[in-house]
Every structure is written in structure tokens, then in C-alpha cells.
Amino acid sequence: MEDHFPPVDVQTPSGNVSRPAAELFVVRRASPGDLAAIASLEKIAFTDPWSPAEFTRLVGFANIIFFVAFDVAREMIAGYAIVSAVLDEAEILNLAVSPSRRGMGVGGLLLDAGMSAAAAAGATSAFLEVRESNAAARGLYASRGFSEISRRRRYYVKPVEDALVLRGAVQ
């Protein structure tokens, strides 16, 4: 599987486009050596984080696509994505970006890499849940063609909030 994916333009805080995200970040498969950094990022990114054991369990599963975005300049994990691909369906299980790297195209790189790998595994559609209040994530998914198909009431617990279920085509 390729480690590098097509460039995504990076928006600077002023709204100007700077270097492509692919020049700043390398998307590659997660390895056991990444798990401590992933677990730390998970605690920062989510109010109800997955345990380190949950990440460890996923590395190496045949139907799990587990990528990290590595910040080349800072030599750190900037984000990660976990996608399950079974038959013709994929599910985005988790996608997180370090707060210091948000708005730089990392989420898009990870989502695109996950969807490319899911397509290679035979998936034609993908599903995910997202907090209703997470406007940034909803915008990312909408930019890749995902749309709302249902709502899961009180899905999230910390704080209690509905999840929107989104579906998109895998290409």
C-alpha cells in the first residue's frame, strides 16, 4: 500500500493557501510504536476517549485500516484515522487531529487515505457517527460527499449529545 497520498492545500489562519499538506505530513500505516502517542492524542481530542488497549487490539486486524499522519518537521503524530472495511461497506471508527495541527489539511489527508484503502478493499460506501455540534468534522465529511442519513439520540455520553449518522460513497 502507498504511504503517500495526493496533496491537499493547507489554509493558513488568514485564509490564504500555503504549501500542500502532503509536503508537511506523511500518511502511513500505524505501527505498535505509534500507540502511546495515539492514546495521548485521543485523550486530548475526545471527552470519552478510547483506552490504549482498544488501539492495541486494532493494530494488525485484517479488516482494519489504521493510518497516522506524521508531522515531518515536528517529528510527531499529527492525527490518526481508523476505518473498518467489510465486504462493500466501510465505517470510519475514529478520526482525530492534534489541536495544534487542525486547519492544516491533516483530517482531509487521513480521510482520503482511509477511503482510498477502503475502496481498494472493495468498499463502495462508508458510514460514520459524528457529534451534532462538531461543525469542523461535519464540514470535512460534507466536503468529501458525506450526507446525513439518520440520528442516534443521546449516543455520546460526555457530554450527552446526539450523533448524526453520515453516509458517503467510497471512491
C-alpha positions as CSV (number, residue, x, y, z in Angstrom):
1,M,0.0,0.0,0.0
2,E,1.3,3.5,-0.8
3,D,2.4,5.6,2.1
4,H,1.9,9.0,0.4
5,F,-1.4,10.4,-0.9
6,P,-2.3,13.3,-3.2
7,P,-1.6,16.8,-1.8
8,V,-4.4,18.9,-0.1
9,D,-4.0,22.6,0.0
10,V,-3.4,24.0,3.5
11,Q,-5.4,27.0,4.7
12,T,-3.4,29.4,6.9
13,P,-5.1,31.3,9.7
14,S,-5.5,34.3,7.4
15,G,-7.4,32.0,4.9
16,N,-4.5,32.1,2.4
17,V,-3.4,28.8,0.8
18,S,0.1,27.7,1.8
19,R,2.1,24.6,1.0
20,P,0.2,21.3,0.3
21,A,-0.5,19.3,3.4
22,A,1.3,16.3,1.7
23,E,4.5,18.3,1.9
24,L,4.1,18.8,5.6
25,F,2.7,15.4,6.7
26,V,3.3,11.8,5.7
27,V,0.3,9.4,6.0
28,R,1.4,5.9,6.8
29,R,0.1,2.8,8.4
30,A,0.1,2.9,12.2
31,S,2.6,0.7,14.0
32,P,2.8,-0.5,17.6
33,G,5.4,2.2,18.2
34,D,2.8,4.8,17.5
35,L,0.2,3.6,20.0
36,A,1.4,5.7,23.0
37,A,1.2,8.9,21.0
38,I,-2.2,7.9,19.6
39,A,-3.6,7.2,23.0
40,S,-2.3,10.6,24.3
41,L,-3.9,12.4,21.3
42,E,-7.1,10.5,21.9
43,K,-7.3,11.9,25.5
44,I,-6.9,15.4,24.2
45,A,-9.2,15.1,21.2
46,F,-12.2,13.4,22.9
47,T,-14.2,13.8,26.1
48,D,-14.9,10.0,26.2
49,P,-11.6,8.6,24.9
50,W,-10.8,5.0,23.8
51,S,-8.4,3.1,26.1
52,P,-4.9,2.3,25.0
53,A,-5.9,-1.4,24.9
54,E,-8.6,-0.6,22.3
55,F,-6.0,0.8,20.0
56,T,-3.5,-2.1,20.6
57,R,-6.3,-4.6,19.8
58,L,-6.9,-3.0,16.3
59,V,-3.3,-2.9,15.0
60,G,-2.9,-5.8,12.6
61,F,-6.6,-6.8,12.1
62,A,-7.2,-7.7,8.5
63,N,-10.3,-5.6,8.1
64,I,-8.9,-2.5,9.9
65,I,-7.3,0.4,8.1
66,F,-5.3,2.3,10.7
67,F,-3.3,5.3,9.5
68,V,-1.3,8.1,11.2
69,A,-0.4,11.5,9.8
70,F,3.2,12.2,10.8
71,D,4.3,15.8,11.1
72,V,7.7,15.7,9.4
73,A,9.1,19.0,10.8
74,R,8.0,18.4,14.4
75,E,8.5,14.6,14.3
76,M,5.2,13.9,15.9
77,I,1.9,12.1,15.2
78,A,-0.4,14.9,14.0
79,G,-3.5,12.7,13.7
80,Y,-4.9,9.2,13.0
81,A,-7.8,7.5,11.3
82,I,-9.3,4.1,11.9
83,V,-11.6,2.6,9.2
84,S,-13.2,-0.8,9.2
85,A,-13.8,-2.3,5.7
86,V,-16.0,-5.4,5.4
87,L,-17.3,-6.6,2.1
88,D,-18.7,-3.5,0.3
89,E,-19.1,-1.2,3.4
90,A,-16.6,0.8,5.4
91,E,-17.1,2.5,8.7
92,I,-14.9,5.4,9.9
93,L,-14.4,4.3,13.5
94,N,-12.3,7.1,14.7
95,L,-10.5,10.2,13.2
96,A,-8.6,12.7,15.3
97,V,-6.2,15.6,14.6
98,S,-4.0,17.2,17.2
99,P,-5.4,20.6,18.2
100,S,-2.1,22.3,17.1
101,R,-2.4,20.8,13.6
102,R,-6.1,21.5,13.0
103,G,-6.9,23.5,9.9
104,M,-3.8,22.3,8.1
105,G,-5.4,19.6,5.9
106,V,-4.5,16.7,8.2
107,G,-8.1,15.5,8.6
108,G,-8.6,15.5,4.8
109,L,-5.4,13.6,4.2
110,L,-6.4,10.9,6.7
111,L,-9.9,10.7,5.4
112,D,-8.8,10.5,1.8
113,A,-6.2,7.8,2.7
114,G,-8.8,5.8,4.6
115,M,-11.3,6.0,1.8
116,S,-8.7,5.0,-0.8
117,A,-7.7,2.0,1.2
118,A,-11.4,1.1,1.8
119,A,-12.0,1.3,-1.9
120,A,-9.0,-1.0,-2.6
121,A,-10.6,-3.5,-0.1
122,G,-13.8,-3.4,-2.1
123,A,-15.9,-1.0,-0.2
124,T,-18.3,1.2,-2.2
125,S,-19.9,3.2,0.7
126,A,-18.8,4.4,4.1
127,F,-20.6,5.3,7.3
128,L,-19.7,7.2,10.5
129,E,-21.2,8.9,13.5
130,V,-20.3,12.5,14.3
131,R,-21.3,14.8,17.2
132,E,-24.0,17.2,16.0
133,S,-22.1,20.1,17.5
134,N,-18.8,19.2,15.7
135,A,-19.0,21.7,12.8
136,A,-15.4,21.2,11.7
137,A,-15.8,17.5,11.3
138,R,-19.2,17.8,9.7
139,G,-17.6,20.3,7.2
140,L,-14.8,17.9,6.4
141,Y,-17.2,15.0,5.8
142,A,-19.5,17.2,3.7
143,S,-16.5,18.2,1.6
144,R,-16.0,14.6,0.7
145,G,-19.6,14.0,-0.2
146,F,-21.0,12.5,3.1
147,S,-24.6,13.4,4.0
148,E,-26.8,12.8,7.0
149,I,-29.0,9.6,6.8
150,S,-30.1,9.4,10.5
151,R,-29.7,10.5,14.0
152,R,-28.8,8.5,17.1
153,R,-30.3,10.2,20.1
154,R,-28.1,10.6,23.2
155,Y,-25.3,8.5,21.5
156,Y,-22.5,10.4,23.1
157,V,-22.3,10.5,26.9
158,K,-19.6,13.0,27.9
159,P,-21.4,15.4,27.3
160,V,-24.7,13.8,26.3
161,E,-25.4,14.6,22.7
162,D,-26.9,13.2,19.6
163,A,-24.8,11.6,16.9
164,L,-25.5,12.2,13.2
165,V,-25.1,9.2,11.1
166,L,-23.5,10.1,7.7
167,R,-23.0,8.0,4.6
168,G,-20.7,8.7,1.6
169,A,-19.5,7.0,-1.5
170,V,-16.1,5.4,-1.4
171,Q,-14.0,6.3,-4.5
